[in-house]
C-alpha cells in the first residue's frame, strides 16, 4: 500500500467519524427539571426534526446506519482479513529438517491465530448489546420508563467502552513477544536482569558482563559477554534465549 492510499484511508476514517457525530452537534439541546426542594437537574438529549429520541424515525435510521458503519462493517472486515491471515499462519509448514526450533516457530504462529479469534469475539460481544439497545428501545418504548432501564443502559455502555482495555490483556496473555517487551518497559530492567542472572556487580559496583539483545520475528536472544578484567582473565560467554 502506498502512502497516498494510507493517507486517503485515514482521511476517510476521520471524515466518517465526523459525519456520524454531526447529528449530536446539530440537534442536541438541554432541558432543566426543577424540584420542589429547590434542586434542579439539567439533561442533554437529541431532538430530531421529526421528534425526540424514541419517537423519531430519523433517529431509528441513524441508529441503523451507526450499527452498520461501526459494527457490521468492522466485524466483516476483521472476519475476512483475520481469516486470511489465520489460514496463512495456520498452514505454515516446516521447511527442510524438522527441528525443535522450527516447530516452536510454527506453534507460535498458530497461537497468533487464537489471539486474532479472541480479539474478534471480544469486539463482537462487547459492542453488540450497545447497538441492540437503541433498536430495541425504538420498538419497545415502554422499556424507557422501566425503573431498571438506567442501570441496564449503564451496564451495556460500560461493557462497550471496556472493549478497549481487553485487547492489551489478550496480547499479554497470548503473545510471548508482547509479554516480554511489556515486562521490559514496565518492570525495572536492572531487577529483571538480576532475576535472570544477566546482571552482575562487583563490590565496587563495576559490572563484570555486558548484555546485548538480538530480536527476530520469531525469537529474541540475549547474549551476555564478559568484560575484560584487570588480570586478563575472562569467562566463557553465555547465551540466554527466550522463544517468542
Secondary structure per residue as TSV (DSSP state, phi and psi in degrees):
chain	resnum	aa	ss	phi	psi
A	1	X	-	360.0	131.2
A	2	X	-	-78.6	166.6
A	3	X	H	-64.2	-34.5
A	4	X	H	-62.3	-45.0
A	5	X	H	-65.4	-38.5
A	6	X	H	-62.5	-43.8
A	7	X	H	-65.1	-39.0
A	8	X	H	-65.8	-40.1
A	9	X	H	-65.4	-44.4
A	10	X	H	-61.5	-42.3
A	11	X	H	-63.1	-41.0
A	12	X	H	-63.9	-38.6
A	13	X	H	-64.1	-44.6
A	14	X	H	-67.0	-39.5
A	15	X	H	-66.4	-39.7
A	16	X	H	-62.8	-43.5
A	17	X	H	-62.4	-38.5
A	18	X	H	-66.9	-40.3
A	19	X	H	-66.4	-42.2
A	20	X	H	-65.6	-28.2
A	21	X	H	-88.4	-12.0
A	22	X	H	-62.3	-35.9
A	23	X	H	-58.6	-34.9
A	24	X	H	-64.2	-32.1
A	25	X	H	-77.2	-34.8
A	26	X	H	-86.3	-35.2
A	27	X	H	-115.2	6.4
A	28	X	E	-77.1	143.1
A	29	X	E	-147.4	173.4
A	30	X	E	-123.5	155.6
A	31	X	E	-141.4	135.7
A	32	X	E	-110.8	126.7
A	33	X	E	-103.4	132.1
A	34	X	E	-112.9	136.5
A	35	X	-	-105.5	164.2
A	36	X	T	-65.1	-27.7
A	37	X	T	-82.8	6.4
A	38	X	S	95.4	-10.2
A	39	X	-	-77.8	166.4
A	40	X	E	-148.5	160.6
A	41	X	E	-142.7	129.1
A	42	X	E	-110.6	127.8
A	43	X	E	-118.6	154.3
A	44	X	E	-114.8	131.0
A	45	X	E	-151.5	168.2
A	46	X	E	-94.7	137.1
A	47	X	E	-124.9	103.3
A	48	X	E	-76.4	163.5
A	49	X	T	-57.0	-28.2
A	50	X	T	-101.9	12.8
A	51	X	E	138.8	173.1
A	52	X	E	-75.9	174.0
A	53	X	T	-61.8	137.1
A	54	X	T	97.7	-24.7
A	55	X	T	-119.3	-2.5
A	56	X	-	-98.5	128.5
A	57	X	H	-72.2	-31.8
A	58	X	H	-62.7	-37.9
A	59	X	H	-64.4	-37.3
A	60	X	H	-66.1	-43.7
A	61	X	H	-62.4	-39.9
A	62	X	H	-62.4	-42.2
A	63	X	H	-65.5	-35.7
A	64	X	H	-66.8	-45.0
A	65	X	H	-63.2	-41.8
A	66	X	H	-61.0	-39.8
A	67	X	H	-63.1	-44.4
A	68	X	I	-67.3	-45.8
A	69	X	I	-74.2	-39.8
A	70	X	I	-100.9	-5.6
A	71	X	I	-130.0	-56.4
A	72	X	I	-67.4	-48.5
A	73	X	H	-63.1	-46.3
A	74	X	H	-61.2	-39.4
A	75	X	H	-63.8	-43.7
A	76	X	H	-65.8	-41.4
A	77	X	H	-62.7	-46.9
A	78	X	H	-66.3	-37.4
A	79	X	H	-63.4	-42.9
A	80	X	H	-70.6	-51.2
A	81	X	H	-68.0	-42.5
A	82	X	H	-69.6	-32.2
A	83	X	H	-66.6	-41.2
A	84	X	H	-64.1	-45.9
A	85	X	H	-63.3	-40.9
A	86	X	H	-64.2	-38.9
A	87	X	H	-64.7	-38.8
A	88	X	H	-66.9	-45.6
A	89	X	H	-70.8	-41.8
A	90	X	H	-69.1	-29.2
A	91	X	T	-87.3	9.4
A	92	X	-	-64.3	134.4
A	93	X	-	-115.0	156.0
A	94	X	-	-73.7	129.8
A	95	X	-	-97.1	125.8
A	96	X	S	79.2	-141.2
A	97	X	S	-69.2	138.4
A	98	X	-	-82.2	95.5
A	99	X	-	-106.2	167.9
A	100	X	H	-64.9	-39.4
A	101	X	H	-63.8	-43.4
A	102	X	H	-66.8	-37.5
A	103	X	H	-64.8	-36.9
A	104	X	H	-64.5	-37.6
A	105	X	H	-64.5	-43.1
A	106	X	H	-63.6	-44.4
A	107	X	H	-65.1	-33.8
A	108	X	H	-65.4	-39.5
A	109	X	H	-66.4	-37.4
A	110	X	H	-68.3	-31.6
A	111	X	H	-67.0	-29.8
A	112	X	H	-63.6	-36.8
A	113	X	H	-61.8	-43.8
A	114	X	H	-60.8	-38.0
A	115	X	H	-66.3	-42.0
A	116	X	H	-63.5	-40.9
A	117	X	H	-62.6	-41.6
A	118	X	H	-63.2	-39.2
A	119	X	H	-65.1	-43.4
A	120	X	H	-65.3	-43.4
A	121	X	H	-64.0	-42.6
A	122	X	H	-63.0	-42.4
A	123	X	H	-61.4	-44.8
A	124	X	H	-64.7	-43.0
A	125	X	H	-69.4	-38.8
A	126	X	H	-73.5	-37.8
A	127	X	H	-96.2	-19.1
A	128	X	H	-62.0	-46.9
A	129	X	H	-59.9	-33.6
A	130	X	H	-62.8	-44.0
A	131	X	H	-74.6	-37.8
A	132	X	H	-65.9	-32.7
A	133	X	H	-56.8	-48.6
A	134	X	H	-68.9	-36.0
A	135	X	H	-70.0	-37.0
A	136	X	H	-67.0	-41.6
A	137	X	H	-64.5	-34.1
A	138	X	H	-65.3	-39.9
A	139	X	H	-85.8	-17.6
A	140	X	-	-130.9	76.9
A	141	X	G	-70.2	-17.2
A	142	X	G	-70.4	-17.2
A	143	X	G	-69.7	-22.3
A	144	X	G	-67.0	-31.5
A	145	X	G	-90.9	7.0
A	146	X	-	-68.5	147.9
A	147	X	T	-67.1	-28.3
A	148	X	T	-100.8	5.3
A	149	X	H	-65.5	-34.7
A	150	X	H	-66.5	-40.1
A	151	X	H	-67.8	-37.6
A	152	X	H	-64.0	-44.9
A	153	X	H	-64.0	-42.7
A	154	X	H	-63.2	-37.7
A	155	X	H	-66.1	-42.1
A	156	X	H	-66.2	-41.8
A	157	X	H	-64.5	-42.2
A	158	X	H	-62.8	-41.4
A	159	X	H	-61.9	-41.9
A	160	X	H	-66.9	-45.5
A	161	X	H	-69.9	-25.2
A	162	X	T	-76.4	-8.1
A	163	X	H	-59.1	-33.0
A	164	X	H	-65.1	-29.0
A	165	X	H	-87.9	-8.6
A	166	X	H	-81.7	-32.3
A	167	X	H	-59.6	-46.7
A	168	X	H	-59.7	-34.1
A	169	X	H	-64.8	-42.0
A	170	X	H	-64.3	-43.8
A	171	X	H	-59.9	-44.3
A	172	X	H	-66.3	-38.2
A	173	X	H	-76.3	-35.4
A	174	X	H	-113.2	-3.1
A	175	X	-	-126.5	111.7
A	176	X	H	-67.0	-34.1
A	177	X	H	-66.2	-46.4
A	178	X	H	-60.2	-41.8
A	179	X	H	-63.3	-41.0
A	180	X	H	-67.8	-44.1
A	181	X	H	-67.0	-36.5
A	182	X	H	-62.6	-44.4
A	183	X	H	-64.7	-35.6
A	184	X	H	-66.0	-39.7
A	185	X	H	-78.7	-45.3
A	186	X	H	-80.1	-47.1
A	187	X	S	-76.8	160.5
A	188	X	-	-68.3	118.6
A	189	X	H	-58.6	-37.3
A	190	X	H	-66.0	-44.8
A	191	X	H	-64.3	-37.4
A	192	X	H	-64.3	-40.6
A	193	X	H	-67.7	-35.1
A	194	X	H	-65.7	-38.6
A	195	X	H	-65.0	-33.3
A	196	X	T	-91.2	1.0
A	197	X	T	76.3	21.2
A	198	X	-	-97.3	-8.0
A	199	X	-	-122.7	119.6
A	200	X	-	-128.9	142.8
A	201	X	B	-128.4	143.2
A	202	X	-	-86.8	168.7
A	203	X	T	-53.7	-30.4
A	204	X	T	-94.0	21.0
A	205	X	S	67.0	22.5
A	206	X	-	-99.4	120.0
A	207	X	B	-65.7	143.7
A	208	X	S	-93.7	-14.3
A	209	X	E	-133.0	159.5
A	210	X	E	-126.1	134.3
A	211	X	E	-112.3	130.9
A	212	X	E	-119.2	144.8
A	213	X	E	-115.5	132.2
A	214	X	E	-126.6	114.9
A	215	X	E	-112.7	139.8
A	216	X	-	-122.1	-172.4
A	217	X	S	-70.1	-23.0
A	218	X	S	-123.4	-4.3
A	219	X	E	-155.4	147.8
A	220	X	E	-125.4	122.5
A	221	X	E	-116.0	136.5
A	222	X	E	-113.8	123.5
A	223	X	E	-109.3	118.7
A	224	X	E	-101.1	117.6
A	225	X	E	-114.9	129.7
A	226	X	E	-70.1	142.5
A	227	X	-	-84.6	149.8
A	228	X	-	-59.4	139.0
A	229	X	-	-99.1	169.1
A	230	X	T	-66.0	-36.1
A	231	X	T	-87.3	4.7
A	232	X	S	83.6	-0.4
A	233	X	-	-83.9	144.2
A	234	X	-	-137.0	148.9
A	235	X	-	-92.6	158.4
A	236	X	-	-68.3	136.5
A	237	X	-	-69.4	151.4
A	238	X	E	-114.7	149.3
A	239	X	E	-119.9	119.6
A	240	X	E	-114.6	110.7
A	241	X	E	-115.9	141.9
A	242	X	E	-127.7	128.0
A	243	X	E	-72.5	142.9
A	244	X	-	-108.6	360.0
